[in-house]
């Protein structure tokens, strides 16, 4: 074999070796890429019993303090970020108008109660009138009986000629008058009984007036009490957004109150939820506290993905669909005693050991 042929054979061998190395290198890159994807999605062989996420935050019950009445702020008794106890006065709204409304409602209630008391007196008077008219009716009946007997005697005397026809006619007229008096007395008695019924029926209306006036007084008292703005529960205030002398309307945001109770909401990928159950032990580290570790417990799992609670729901029927792993919020109760340093909004990294036993199963109630 000549030198030229030998060189060509060596070149072919080197080309084959280079091609094999290129293929091996490409295959290695592909394998590494696949392994990276499998690791990122926590698929086999990188499946782990511990599920973790950095998409997690500390949450708390941030309450916005707003007035229920309008007016000028006369006093501001707290400062920004000040801890407060339940029932502590925060601010005061000018109460002069509301105090006068209470006095007006009290006067209206007193007037309605006086009308109710007068109704009772009217009933007693109506009952007395009925008794009087009953006596008048009995008297009219007695007079009618007497007049009838007198007329009978006159009729007998006229027959034997002892009395004249004129006297008989006068007796008849007097008897007819007595009979009419009886009917009139009965009608008067019925009218007085109807008057009593009217007084009784009117009492229900007066009772309703008293109840309405009492309710108006209670509402006025509530408005007066609402001029004194107090803390609904113990916690720490946010920034004070109002100053003394400012005019505020009902619903104006004055400040916020953050109680000590906090929890963690971790947004796990839907592919991580297969083994997550309530009661599983969890742990999390807080970025703002130099990675300090806290213990917790899975308390609730959201009934739907976070996208389902958004104001605008996603529409995947447009034809441009790209599959993206959805996030499912998981609420974690903080069980560590050193939770006083946690603040709502802090970023945390959560880990849940799905291989651990459920605490509810370990300690059944």
C-alpha positions as CSV (number, residue, x, y, z in Angstrom):
1,X,0.0,0.0,0.0
2,X,1.3,3.3,-1.0
3,X,1.8,6.2,1.4
4,X,-1.1,8.1,-0.2
5,X,-3.5,5.2,0.3
6,X,-2.4,4.9,3.9
7,X,-3.0,8.6,4.5
8,X,-6.5,8.3,3.0
9,X,-7.3,5.3,5.2
10,X,-6.1,7.2,8.3
11,X,-8.2,10.2,7.3
12,X,-11.3,8.0,6.9
13,X,-10.6,6.4,10.3
14,X,-10.3,9.9,11.9
15,X,-13.5,11.0,10.2
16,X,-15.4,7.9,11.5
17,X,-14.0,8.5,15.0
18,X,-15.1,12.2,14.8
19,X,-18.5,11.2,13.6
20,X,-18.9,8.7,16.4
21,X,-17.8,11.3,18.9
22,X,-20.2,13.9,17.5
23,X,-23.1,11.4,17.7
24,X,-22.1,10.4,21.2
25,X,-21.8,14.1,22.2
26,X,-25.2,14.9,20.7
27,X,-26.8,11.9,22.4
28,X,-25.2,13.0,25.7
29,X,-26.6,16.5,25.3
30,X,-30.1,15.0,24.5
31,X,-29.9,12.7,27.5
32,X,-28.9,15.5,29.7
33,X,-31.8,17.7,28.4
34,X,-34.2,14.9,29.0
35,X,-32.9,14.4,32.5
36,X,-33.2,18.1,33.2
37,X,-36.8,18.1,32.0
38,X,-37.5,15.0,34.1
39,X,-36.0,16.6,37.1
40,X,-37.8,19.8,36.6
41,X,-41.1,18.0,36.4
42,X,-40.2,15.6,39.2
43,X,-40.8,12.6,37.0
44,X,-39.1,9.2,37.1
45,X,-36.3,8.6,38.0
46,X,-36.3,11.8,40.0
47,X,-39.6,11.3,41.6
48,X,-39.4,12.5,45.2
49,X,-41.7,11.9,48.2
50,X,-41.0,15.5,49.3
51,X,-43.0,18.1,47.3
52,X,-41.7,21.6,47.5
53,X,-42.4,25.0,45.9
54,X,-41.1,28.5,46.1
55,X,-44.5,30.0,45.0
56,X,-45.7,30.4,48.6
57,X,-46.4,33.4,50.9
58,X,-47.4,34.1,54.4
59,X,-51.1,35.2,54.7
60,X,-53.1,36.9,57.4
61,X,-56.4,38.5,58.1
62,X,-55.8,42.1,57.2
63,X,-58.9,44.1,58.3
64,X,-59.5,47.5,56.8
65,X,-61.0,49.9,59.4
66,X,-63.7,52.2,58.1
67,X,-66.3,54.4,59.8
68,X,-70.0,53.7,59.6
69,X,-71.0,57.4,59.9
70,X,-69.8,60.6,58.3
71,X,-68.3,63.6,60.0
72,X,-65.1,65.4,61.0
73,X,-62.4,63.5,62.8
74,X,-61.9,65.1,66.2
75,X,-59.2,62.9,67.6
76,X,-56.7,60.3,66.4
77,X,-55.5,58.3,69.4
78,X,-53.0,55.9,67.7
79,X,-49.9,56.0,65.5
80,X,-48.7,54.1,62.5
81,X,-47.9,50.4,63.1
82,X,-49.0,50.6,66.8
83,X,-50.1,47.4,68.5
84,X,-53.6,47.7,69.9
85,X,-55.9,45.6,72.1
86,X,-59.5,44.7,71.4
87,X,-61.9,47.5,72.1
88,X,-59.2,50.2,72.2
89,X,-60.3,53.6,70.8
90,X,-58.5,54.4,67.6
91,X,-60.3,57.6,66.4
92,X,-63.3,59.8,67.2
93,X,-65.8,61.5,64.8
94,X,-67.6,64.7,65.8
95,X,-70.7,63.4,67.7
96,X,-72.7,66.6,68.3
97,X,-75.2,66.0,65.5
98,X,-75.6,62.3,66.4
99,X,-76.0,63.2,70.1
100,X,-78.8,65.6,69.2
101,X,-80.5,62.9,67.1
102,X,-80.5,60.7,70.2
103,X,-82.1,63.4,72.2
104,X,-84.7,63.9,69.4
105,X,-85.4,60.2,69.3
106,X,-85.8,60.1,73.1
107,X,-88.3,63.0,72.9
108,X,-90.3,61.1,70.2
109,X,-90.3,58.0,72.3
110,X,-91.6,59.9,75.4
111,X,-94.3,61.5,73.3
112,X,-95.4,58.1,72.0
113,X,-95.4,56.6,75.5
114,X,-97.6,59.5,76.7
115,X,-100.0,58.9,73.8
116,X,-100.1,55.2,74.9
117,X,-100.8,56.2,78.5
118,X,-103.5,58.6,77.3
119,X,-105.1,55.6,75.4
120,X,-105.3,53.7,78.7
121,X,-107.0,56.7,80.3
122,X,-109.4,56.9,77.3
123,X,-110.3,53.3,77.8
124,X,-111.1,53.8,81.4
125,X,-113.3,56.8,80.5
126,X,-115.0,54.8,77.8
127,X,-115.7,51.9,80.2
128,X,-117.2,54.4,82.7
129,X,-119.4,55.9,79.9
130,X,-120.6,52.4,79.2
131,X,-121.5,51.9,82.8
132,X,-123.3,55.2,82.9
133,X,-125.2,54.4,79.7
134,X,-126.2,51.0,81.0
135,X,-127.7,52.7,84.1
136,X,-129.5,55.2,81.8
137,X,-130.9,52.3,79.8
138,X,-132.2,50.6,82.9
139,X,-133.7,53.9,84.1
140,X,-135.4,54.3,80.7
141,X,-136.8,50.8,80.8
142,X,-138.2,51.4,84.3
143,X,-139.7,54.7,83.2
144,X,-141.2,52.9,80.2
145,X,-142.7,50.2,82.5
146,X,-144.2,52.9,84.8
147,X,-145.5,54.8,81.8
148,X,-147.2,51.7,80.5
149,X,-148.9,51.0,83.8
150,X,-150.1,54.6,84.1
151,X,-151.5,54.4,80.5
152,X,-153.4,51.2,81.4
153,X,-155.0,52.9,84.4
154,X,-155.9,55.9,82.4
155,X,-157.5,53.7,79.7
156,X,-159.6,52.1,82.4
157,X,-160.7,55.4,83.9
158,X,-161.5,56.8,80.5
159,X,-163.8,53.8,79.9
160,X,-165.9,54.5,82.9
161,X,-165.9,58.3,82.2
162,X,-163.7,59.3,85.1
163,X,-161.1,60.9,82.9
164,X,-161.4,62.8,79.6
165,X,-160.0,61.7,76.2
166,X,-157.5,64.6,76.4
167,X,-155.9,63.1,79.5
168,X,-155.8,59.7,77.8
169,X,-154.1,61.1,74.7
170,X,-151.5,62.8,76.9
171,X,-150.8,59.5,78.7
172,X,-150.4,57.7,75.4
173,X,-147.9,60.4,74.2
174,X,-146.0,60.2,77.4
175,X,-145.8,56.3,77.1
176,X,-144.6,56.5,73.5
177,X,-141.9,59.0,74.6
178,X,-140.7,56.6,77.3
179,X,-140.5,53.7,74.8
180,X,-138.5,55.9,72.5
181,X,-136.2,56.9,75.4
182,X,-135.5,53.2,75.9
183,X,-134.5,52.8,72.2
184,X,-132.4,55.9,72.4
185,X,-130.6,54.7,75.6
186,X,-129.9,51.4,73.8
187,X,-128.4,53.2,70.8
188,X,-126.3,55.4,73.1
189,X,-125.0,52.3,74.9
190,X,-124.1,50.7,71.6
191,X,-122.2,53.9,70.5
192,X,-120.3,53.9,73.8
193,X,-119.3,50.3,73.4
194,X,-118.1,51.0,69.8
195,X,-116.1,53.9,71.2
196,X,-114.5,51.5,73.7
197,X,-113.6,49.1,70.8
198,X,-112.1,52.0,68.9
199,X,-109.9,52.9,71.9
200,X,-108.8,49.2,72.2
201,X,-108.0,48.9,68.5
202,X,-106.1,52.2,68.5
203,X,-103.9,50.8,71.3
204,X,-102.3,48.4,68.9
205,X,-101.3,51.3,66.6
206,X,-100.0,53.2,69.6
207,X,-98.0,50.2,70.7
208,X,-96.5,50.0,67.2
209,X,-95.7,53.7,67.4
210,X,-93.8,53.2,70.7
211,X,-91.9,50.2,69.2
212,X,-91.0,52.3,66.1
213,X,-89.8,55.2,68.3
214,X,-87.8,52.8,70.4
215,X,-86.2,51.4,67.3
216,X,-85.4,54.9,66.0
217,X,-83.8,55.7,69.4
218,X,-81.7,52.5,69.2
219,X,-80.5,53.4,65.7
220,X,-79.6,56.9,66.8
221,X,-77.7,55.4,69.7
222,X,-75.9,53.1,67.4
223,X,-74.9,56.0,65.1
224,X,-73.7,57.8,68.2
225,X,-71.6,54.8,69.4
226,X,-70.2,54.5,65.9
227,X,-68.6,57.9,66.2
228,X,-66.1,56.2,68.5
229,X,-64.0,53.9,66.2
230,X,-62.4,51.0,68.2
231,X,-60.2,48.0,67.3
232,X,-62.4,45.0,66.5
233,X,-59.7,42.7,67.9
234,X,-56.1,42.7,69.1
235,X,-53.4,43.2,66.5
236,X,-51.1,45.7,64.9
237,X,-52.2,48.7,62.9
238,X,-51.0,49.6,59.5
239,X,-50.4,53.1,58.2
240,X,-52.9,55.8,59.5
241,X,-54.5,57.3,56.4
242,X,-56.4,60.2,58.2
243,X,-55.6,63.1,60.4
244,X,-57.4,65.2,62.9
245,X,-59.8,67.6,61.3
246,X,-60.4,65.6,58.1
247,X,-63.9,64.9,56.9
248,X,-64.6,61.3,56.3
249,X,-67.6,59.5,54.8
250,X,-69.0,56.1,55.7
251,X,-66.8,53.4,54.2
252,X,-63.7,55.6,54.0
253,X,-60.6,53.5,54.6
254,X,-58.9,54.9,57.7
255,X,-56.3,52.3,58.5
256,X,-55.8,48.5,58.6
257,X,-55.5,46.0,61.4
258,X,-53.4,42.8,61.2
259,X,-54.1,40.2,63.9
260,X,-51.3,37.9,65.1
261,X,-52.9,34.8,63.4
262,X,-51.0,33.9,60.2
263,X,-50.9,31.0,57.8
264,X,-49.1,30.0,54.6
265,X,-50.6,29.6,51.2
266,X,-48.4,27.4,48.9
267,X,-49.2,27.2,45.2
268,X,-48.2,23.7,44.1
269,X,-48.3,22.4,40.5
270,X,-51.1,20.1,39.8
271,X,-48.6,17.3,39.1
272,X,-47.4,17.5,42.7
273,X,-50.8,17.0,44.4
274,X,-51.2,13.3,43.8
275,X,-50.1,12.4,47.4
276,X,-50.7,15.6,49.3
277,X,-53.5,15.3,51.9
278,X,-54.7,17.3,54.8
279,X,-52.9,16.7,58.0
280,X,-49.5,16.0,56.4
281,X,-46.6,17.6,58.2
282,X,-45.0,20.5,56.4
283,X,-42.0,22.8,56.9
284,X,-41.1,26.1,55.3
285,X,-38.2,28.6,55.3
286,X,-38.6,32.4,55.3
287,X,-36.4,34.5,53.0
288,X,-36.8,37.6,55.2
289,X,-35.6,35.8,58.3
290,X,-32.4,34.4,56.8
291,X,-33.9,31.1,55.9
292,X,-35.3,30.4,59.4
293,X,-37.3,27.1,59.4
294,X,-40.8,26.8,60.7
295,X,-43.1,23.8,61.1
296,X,-46.6,23.5,59.8
297,X,-49.4,21.2,58.8
298,X,-51.5,20.9,55.6
299,X,-54.9,22.4,56.7
300,X,-56.9,22.8,53.5
301,X,-56.5,22.2,49.7
302,X,-58.2,24.6,47.4
303,X,-61.3,23.2,45.6
304,X,-60.1,24.6,42.2
305,X,-57.0,26.0,40.5
306,X,-56.1,29.6,41.1
307,X,-57.0,30.5,37.5
308,X,-60.6,29.6,38.2
309,X,-60.9,32.3,40.9
310,X,-59.5,35.0,38.6
311,X,-61.8,37.8,37.4
312,X,-61.4,36.7,33.7
313,X,-61.5,32.9,33.3
314,X,-59.1,31.5,30.6
315,X,-60.6,30.4,27.3
316,X,-58.7,27.4,25.9
317,X,-61.0,27.0,22.9
318,X,-59.3,29.6,20.8
319,X,-57.1,27.1,19.0
320,X,-53.8,28.4,20.3
321,X,-53.5,26.0,23.2
322,X,-50.3,25.4,25.1
323,X,-50.4,23.0,28.0
324,X,-49.2,24.7,31.2
325,X,-49.2,23.0,34.6
326,X,-51.9,24.8,36.8
327,X,-51.3,25.9,40.3
328,X,-53.5,24.6,43.2
329,X,-53.3,26.7,46.4
330,X,-52.7,24.7,49.6
331,X,-53.2,26.3,53.0
332,X,-50.7,25.4,55.7
333,X,-51.3,26.0,59.4
334,X,-48.2,27.2,61.3
335,X,-47.5,25.0,64.3
336,X,-44.2,26.5,65.4
337,X,-44.2,28.6,68.5
338,X,-41.8,31.2,67.0
339,X,-44.4,32.5,64.5
340,X,-44.5,35.9,66.1
341,X,-41.9,37.2,63.5
342,X,-44.0,36.2,60.5
343,X,-45.7,39.0,58.6
344,X,-48.3,38.6,55.9
345,X,-46.8,38.9,52.4
346,X,-43.4,37.3,53.2
347,X,-42.1,34.9,50.6
348,X,-41.4,31.3,51.8
349,X,-40.3,28.0,50.4
350,X,-42.6,25.1,51.5
351,X,-41.7,21.4,51.7
352,X,-44.3,18.6,52.3
353,X,-43.2,15.1,53.0
354,X,-45.9,13.0,51.4
355,X,-44.4,9.8,52.8
356,X,-45.0,10.9,56.4
357,X,-48.1,9.6,58.2
358,X,-51.1,11.8,58.4
359,X,-51.3,13.5,61.8
360,X,-55.0,13.1,61.9
361,X,-54.6,9.4,61.4
362,X,-51.9,9.2,64.1
363,X,-54.1,11.1,66.6
364,X,-57.7,10.2,65.8
365,X,-60.3,12.1,67.8
